[in-house]
Amino acid sequence: MPESCAEVLGLLQLLEAASRLGPRAAACLELSPGAGPGARAALAAVPREEWVSSKLGSKLAQQLKDVLSICGGGLPAWCRQLVVGARFLFPFEVRRRYFYSTAFGLARALQHMQLQQNAEGLGGGLERDSRELRIGRLQRQKVRVSRRRILDSAVKVMELYARNKAVLELEYFGEVGTGLGPTLEFFTLLSHELRRKALGMWRHEDAGGGGGGGGAQQQRGGRGGGGAAERQEKQGKQQQQQVVVAAGAEEAPGAAAAAERAGGGGGGGAGAFNAHASAAQLAEEAATHDSADGGAGEFVYAPWGLFPAPLPEAARGGAAGQRVVELFRLLGRTVAKALQDSRLLDLPLSHLFFRAVMGRPLDLYDVAAIDPALGQSLERLAGALAAWRAAGAAGPLLVDGCPVEDLCLAFTLPGYPDHPLRPGGADVTVDAASLPEYLAAVVDATLGAGVAPQLGAFRAGFQEVVPLAALEAFYEDEIEALARPDASTPARALTLCAPPSAAPVASRTQVLLCGTGERWTVAQLADAIKFDHGYTASSAPVVALLEVLAELEPPDQRRFLRFVTGCPRLPPGGIAALQPRLTVVRKHPAAAAGVPATAAAAEGGGGGATPGGEAGLIAMLADGDLPSVMTCANYIKLPPYSSKAVLRSRLMRALTDGLGSFDLS
């Protein structure tokens, strides 16, 4: 790189870092004695999209379409230098293309290029190049697992096959479904199993939740696992004690920053769309499949994202501690395999987790990102310590007017009384002299040594499949993020990783691992969905379906997506990016076998049914049927229902009772 370019690039990197770290610097500054409250406004971050260079993004996108460069490993050196060293210059989608073109080998890169150009309508040229290079289909490794023992099965599967270059496909014992649908559901079920509170993997809080149910009918909806097959579907609490130093005191700067990131209440406005499952919803979804645990169990509630629970040093050598570490190794393998095979996980890992995994520094001001109450308390203590030192360390160290000794803080980790911060820590009271040691020990146990074994196991498992350095092209909140849109956030840019009952971290990022979410509109659905075999976009059942889908709340949208695709999430780009394209076809009523085909065609192609006619008879007969799907093809078979109300009722019945197995053939 020419020296002049290197100097300009270095300046840009410095300015971007100053902008990105501005809120952190403001929080530190406001803790200084005599600092005013205006520091945060003065150091407001420049929006990420303002740093993007459209010319460089277009140049890299064009470079990644060069098949010979990809095949020969001849990408120019500037590609990696800029994508890794100055990722802020490129939009997410271009960096995502670079990731899939370089991280998993030639065969995966060509497959991704083929899919990308097919999506853009440019597949012909690459198909010719692929034939000339004699690149065939990727090898596939089929594995059959027990639905009742998903976690144990996953341990074996990932241990044996995660390192393989073949695409992993899962089937279930006693079920006929095979292919994409059962595979996506496996990753979904494994994501849910890893969130069980009994595993002891994650920090968690108390939570409330709701549930839902469905009415009783004599027929169940069906889903197809693969080919022409149709598949039938069946359908935490440890109180954390936080250090609260003073009630009613003014909020600490870092905690205020966390609140700003979180945004206002969890109810959401017109633009808000949080489509990740709460702990209560996970328990409800878990009830749709048999489990060796003997029921739904309790799931971790982590409104700020999943982050490892601290592991005391004394517990690391025991069986329980080793089990936790091995589960994080499984998680690393699973995340890497999901990225390799382009599968989505339903696992809201905190962006701080990925920052820690990638070795990026963490400190006291990061605690609020995973535990706002604890972070606020630590920042108050740090601010009081700074003020005491600035005053010459004379007199008592006051925290909101109270001597620190009167707070009765012991050298144990807040929320974890069995985790001492020093030998005999439960019997040692924190005073002014030992407060710095206490703050450092709490941060180390929360973000450092207390979670180091888990993070190390995750790294080791991940790197069995792909080098961790491949993720350097992304910000940590692009790999996995909690997101709540604000008024300026386009609906297509929302993520699916936000608990509906919490105020999650605000972000405008696309998400590599968990895809995106969106609030659907009728026009958007009509553009994204294909209608065939008896239906057109103007057919009355199709119009009713689009209206019902546009009205779905996040929990029901999750059920619909899982019913149709096997995964409750959408890929980056939303419903329009589904591959294969979502298709709706007409399902002839089972009770209308004797009705002439001309009546069926008349009913399916136009407006509503004519009462008293053959088409009206078909509609009435169809009201007793449920929709069915073929998950491998994202294929919905929709009966010609007589009204929107009936369609909604039958669809919700299928979504409620249609989860749990691939049984129809």
N, C-alpha and C positions, 0 to 999 in steps of 0.2 A: 504494500500500500504506500503511495507517495507520502512524503513527510507532511505536505500541506494538508492532504486529506486526513492523515492521522491526527493532526492538531485540531482540525475542525471536529472530527469525531470525538476526540477526547473532551473538547469543550461541551459538546452536546451531551455526552455521558454525564459530565459533572452537573450540568444544568438540570438534566432529568432526575438525577439522584437527589439534588437539592429540592426539587419540586416534590418528589415522591416521599422524601423523608421530612418534609416541612412540618406536617402535623406532629411528628415525633419530637422534632426540635422545639416546637411551640409548647408541647406538654412539659418538656424539661425546663424551658425558659420560665414558664409560668409558676414553676415550683421555687424559682429563685426568689430570695427576699427582695421586696420592693417592686417585683415585676407586675406590670399591669395586665388586664385581661385582653388586651388587643393583639398579643403576639400571634395568636392562632389565625386571626383574620389577615395579619400581615404576611403570614407564611402559608397561605392557602395554596393547595396543590393545583397545578395546571392539569386540566382534564386529559386523560390518557390519549384520547383520539386526536388531540391537538399536536401530538408529537409524531403522528404517522406521516410518512412521506409517500404520497400516492405514486410518484414516479419510481421510487425504489421498489415499492410493493408490486407495481406492474412489471418491472424488470425481472424481479425474482419469480413472479408467477409465470412469466414467459419462459424463463430459464428452466423451470421445473416441468415444462411441457416437452423439453428436448429429450426424446427417448434415448438417443445415442449417449448423451452425457450421463444419464441415469445408469444405463447398462454398463458403460465403461468406467463408472466411478470418476467421471471427469468434470464434476461440477466445479466451477471456478472457486478459488479459495475465499473470495470475498463473500460468498454465500454464507458459509459457516461463521466467518469472522463477524459479519454484521448481524446475522440472526441470533447468535449467542451473545455477542458483545454489545449489541445495540438493538435489542428486540423491540424497543419502543418505536422504531422506525417502520415497522411492518404491521399490517392488520392481522388479527388473530387467524383468519381463514388462510392467509398465505403462509404463516408460520406452521399452521396445522398441515398444510400440504407438504411443506419441507420436512416436517417430522415423519410423515408416513412415507416419504420418498427416500429417506436416509436411515431410518432407525431399525428396520426389520428385514433388510436384505432385498435382493433384486426382484424375486418373485412377488413379494408383497408390494414393492414399489410399483411394478408394472400393473398389478391388479388395481392398486389405488388410482393410478393414472387412467386406467381403462374405465373405472367407475366414474371418475371425475369428468372425463370427456364425454361419456355416455350421458351423464346428467346435463352437460352443456350442449348436447346434440352434436358432438364432434367426434363420435366414436369410430367412424369409418377409417380414418387415417391410422389411428393407433391399432385398430384391429389388424390392418394390413401389416404394420410394423411387427405386431406380436406374432403373426403367422410366419413372417420371415425369420423371426428369432426363435420360432418353435417353442413358444412359452405356452404350456398347457395349463389346465386348471390346477389350483393348489391342492396338495394332498390333504385328505381329511382323516382324522382319527376319531372313530366312533366309540363311545364308551357308554355303558349302561350303568345307572346308579339307582339307589333306593331313595324314593321320595321321603320315606320315613326317617332316613338317616343322612340328610343332606350334608351336614357338617362333616361327619366321619367320611362320607363318600368323597367330599371335596378334598380332604386331606390326602387321600390316596390318589385321586385323579391328578391333582396338581403336583404331587411328589413324582408321579410316574411320567406325566405327559406335558407339564408346563414348559420344559426345555425343548420339546419337539417343535419343529418348524411347521408341522401340519396344523390345519384348522381343527379346533376341538369341537366335536358335535356330541351332544348328550341325549340319551334316551332314558326312560324310566322302566323299571321292572314292572311287568303286568300291564303295560300300556302300549298302544300301537303307534303312537305319534313319534315322528322322527324328523330331524332337520333343524331349521332355524328356530322355529317356535319353542320347542322343548329346550333348546340350548339357551335362548334368551331367558326363559323362565328359570333355568338352573342358576344363572348368574343373579337373577332377582331374588330367588329363594335363599341363596347363599348370602347375599347382602343382608337379608332380614335375619338370618340365623346369627350372623356376626354382630348383630346389635342386641343380642339377648343380654340382659343385665347379669344373669348368673355367671357369664363367662368372666366377668371382672376385667374387661379390656378397657373400658372407657370411663371418663368422667361423666357424671350425670346429675340431673337435678330432679326435684319433684315436678310432676306435671299432672294436669287433668286432661281429660279427653272425652270424645264422644264416639259413638258407634252407629251402626245402621243395620238394618235387616231387610228381609224381603218376604213377600207373601208366599203362600203355598199354592203351587199349581201342580198339575199332573205331569208336566213335561219340562225337561231341562234343555237349555241351549247347548249347542255343540260347537267345538273348535277343532280345526284340522291341524294335525301335527306336521304333515308333509304330504306331497303328492295330492291325490284326490281324497285322502282320508279326512274325516271330520272327527273332531275331538269333543267329547262331552266333559263338562266341568262341574265340580262340586265345590261346592264351596269349603318408671321403675323406682324399687323404692328404697333408697337409702338416703336418709336426711343428711345433707351436707351442712356442717356448721361453718359459717363464714366469720371472719374477723370484721366486726362492725365497730369502728372506733368511736363514733359519736352519732347519735340520732339527731336529725334535723340540721346537721352541719352543711355548709356549702359543698357542692360536689367537687371532687378533685378533678384537675384538668384532664388527666388521661382517661378517667372514667367518663368524663363529658365527651371526650373524643369518641369513645366506644359507643356512647349513646347517639352521637351524630352519625356514626357509621351504621348504627342499627336503624335509625329513622324513627318515625312516630309509630303509634300503636299497631298492634298486629291485625287489626280488622281489615286494613287495606282499603284503598279507594277504588276509583273507577279503573285505574291502570294497574292496580296490584293483582298479581296472580301467583300465589304460592302453591306449588303442586307437589311438594314432597310430603310424605306420610308422617304424621305424628306418631308418637309411641302407641297411643290408643288405636290408631288406624292400622299400625303394623300388627298389633295383637288381633285385630279383626281379620286382617288378611291372612295371618298365620293360621287362623281357624279353618281356612279353606283347604288345607292339606294336612294329612296325618303327620304327626311329629313324634319322634322317639321321646321328646320331653314330656309328652302326655298332655298337650294343650297349648294354648296360645302363649302362656308364659308372660313374663314382664320384659319390656324392651326399654333400652336406654332412651331417656329424654335429654337431648343435648341441643337446645335452641341455638347455640352459638357454633355448632359443628362438633363432630366427633374428634376427641383428642385423648390420647392414652391416659389412663389413670396412673398416678405415681405408684411405683413398685418399691416397697421398702427393701433395703439391702438384706435384711434378715430373711425376707421371703423369696429372694431370687433363686436360692438353691433348692427350695422345696418343690414338691410336685405341682402345686398350684401355680407358683411363679413360672416354672418351666413350661407349663401348659399355656399360660398367657403369652410367653415369648414365642412359642411354636405357632400359636394362632396368628401372631403378627407376621411370622414367616409365610404362613398360608395367605394372609392378606396381601403381602408383597407379590407373591406369585400370581394371585388372582387379579390384582390390579394390572400387572404387566401383561398377563394373558388377555385380559379384556381389551387393553389398548392394542395389542398385537392383532387380535381377531376382530377389532371394531365392534366390541360388545359394550353395552352400557351397564353400569352398576347403580343400584338404588341405595347408595351409601354416602351420606352427607359428611364426608371428612372435612374437618376444618382446614382452611387455607394455611393456618399456622402449622398444621401437621406436615404439610408438604414443604413449608419453609424449613422446618426442623429436619425433615428427611434429607433435604438437599444441602444441609450444612450451612444455611444462611443464619446469621447471628440473631439471637433472641435475648431480650432482657426484661426488666421489671415492667416496662410499659407495654409489653406484649401480653401480659397475664390477663388484662381486661378483655382481650379478644376471645378468650375461652371461658372466662369467669369474671364478669363485670363487677360483681360485689367484692370478690377477693382483690381484683385489680384496683378498685377504688380505695379499698382499705390500705393496701400497700403503698399506693401513691400518696395518701394522706400521711402515712407514717414517714415516708421518704421526705415529703415536704416539711414536716415538723422537724425532722432531723437536720435538714439543710438550714432551716431558720435558727435552730438552736446553735449550730456550729457558727453561723454568721454572727450571732450575738456573743461569740466568745466562749460558748459552752459553759456559760455561767448560769446557775440556778437550775431548776428542774426542767426536763424536756417535756413541753406541753403539747398535747395533741387535742386540738379543739378545746383548749382551756383545761384539759385534764392531764395530770402527770402520767407518763407512759407506764409507770409501775402500777398505777391504779387500774389499768386495763386488764390486769391479770392474764397477760399473754404468756403462754408456756412454749417451750421449744419443741412443739409438735406441729405437724403440717395442718393448717386449718382445713376442717372437713374430714381429716384422716387422723383421728386420735391415736391410732396404733402405728403411726409413722413418725418416730422421733427424729428431730433434726440434729441432735447430738446425743451421746450416751446419757441415759437418764433424763432426757429432755422434758419429760412430763413433769418433773419435779423442779425444773429450773424456770424462774420467772424472768421475763425480758425487762431490762432496765435501759437507761440511757447509754451506758457503756456497751451493752451487748446488742443494741438495736441494729447496728449495721450488720453484725453477724447473722442476726435473725432474718433480716430482709434478704440477704444473699442466700441463706439456706433455704428459705421458702421458694425463691425464684429457681434455685438449682433443683430442688425436689420437684417443682412443677413443670419446668421446661428443660432441665438439663439432665443431671445424673439419675433423677427419679424415673425418667422415661427413656434413658439411653439404651437399655437392653431391648426394649420393644422397637425403637427406631432402628437399631442395628439389625435386628432380625428382619424387619420390613425391607431394609436396603438389600440384605443378602438374598431374600426371596425374589425381590424385584429384579436384581441384576443377574439372576439365573436365566431370565428371559430376555432382557434388554438392558443395555448400560443406562444407569441412572442419569448420566450426563446428557442423554437425549432430551430430557425434560428441561434443560437449561434454556430452551427457546421460548419458554412460557413463564409468565408470572404465576406465582403459586395459586392465586385465586382464579386462574384460567384452567388449571388442572381440575380443581374441585372448589366450588364456592357456595356460600349461602347468599342468596340474592333477594332483594326486595326492590322492585322498580320504583323510580320516582316519576314525576310527571313528564320528564324529558326523555325517559327511557323507552325506546321502541318496543312494542309488544313482542317482536320476534327475537329480541335480545335477552329475554328473561331466562333464568335458569330454573331448574326443577328441584333445587336442593334446599328449599326454605320451608321449615315447619309452619303450618298454617296458624298455629296458636302462639307464635312467638314473633318478636320483632327482629328479624335476622339482619345480617350484615349487608349493607347496601353495596351493590356492585353493578357494573354494566358489562360484565365479561361474558363471552361465550365459554362454555365449559367442555373440556376435552373428554373427561372421563364419564360425566353424567348427562351430557347432552343439554338441550335447551327446553324451555317451556313457553307456552304462549296462550293467550286467551283467544279462542277461535271466533271468527265471524263467518256468517253464511257465505259471503263472497269469497273469502279466503279458502274455505273448505271446498267450494265448488270448483275453484281453480286447481286445488291440490289433488282431488279425488277423481278417479276414472269411473265412469258409469258404463255398464256393458250388459250384454245378454238379457235383454228385455227392459232395461232402464235407460233413460236419458236424464240429463240435468233438469228437465222440466217435469218428469214423472212425479205424481203426487206423493208417493211414498218416499222418494228421494228428497223432495223439498221438505217434507216433514222431518226426515232424518237429519238433514243439515241444520234445521232450526233447533232440534233437540240437542244435537252435539254442541252447537254454539251456546246453549244455555247451561251446559254441564258445569258444576262446581269442581274444584280441584280433586277432591276425593273420588268423585264419579268419573272424572276424566282419566285418573290413574287406572281405575277399574276397566274402563273402555279400552285404553291402550294395552293393558295387560291381556285383556280378552282377545284382542285382535292380533297383537304382535308377540305376546309372551313377555313383554317388558313394559313397565308403567311409565317409561320415559321416552322422549323423542330424541333423535340424533341432532347434533348441531345443525341449525337451519329449519328445525320445526317439522311439521307434518308434511310439508312439501318436499322434504329431504328423505322421506322414507323410501327405502329400497327393499323389495319391489314397491312400486307405487300402490297406494291404498286404492282398492277397487271394490265397487258395490255392484252386485248382480242380483237378478230376481230369483227368489226361491219359490218354486211352485208349491202351493199348499199340499200337504200330504193327503188331506181329505178330499182334494179336488182332482183326483186321478182321472175321473170320467168326464171332466169338463173339456170341451173342445179347445184346441190350442189357439184358435182364432180369438176366443174370448179372453184367454190369458194375454195374448199379445195386445189386444185392445186395451185391457186394463193397465198393462205395464207401461205403455208408451205415452199415455196422455194424462189428463187431469184425474179427477176422482172417479170412483166407481159409480155406476148408474144403479140406483135402487131398483130391485126387482129383476134386473137383467142378469145375464150370465157373469158379466164382470163384477157386478155387485155381489153375486153369490160367492165368487172367488175371494173377494175381499173379506166377506164374513167368515168363510172357511179359514182364511189365513190368520184371522185373529186368534185362533187357537194354537198357532205355531210360534216358536221362538227363533230368533236369528241364529245363524251358525257361521263359523269362520274357518278359514284355512290359514293358520298362523304363518306358515312358511311363505305364503304368497301375499300376506296382508290382504286377504280376500274375504269380503263380507257377503253372506247370502241372506238377503233381506226379503221376507214375505211381503206381499202387497197389502199392508194393513189398511183397514177402512178409515182410520183417522189418526191424527197426530197423537191424541191422548192414548189410544191403544198402542201405537208404536212406542211411545215413551214407557208405558207400563211393561210391555213385553221385553224391551231392551234392558230396562233396569232389572227385571227378573233374571235375564240371562247374565247380566254383569254381577248380580248378587250370588247366584247359585252356579254360575258357569265356570268357576275356578277350582282347580284342584287336581285334574288328571286329564290324560289324552286317551279316551276310551273308545270313541266311536270309530268304526271302520266302514 
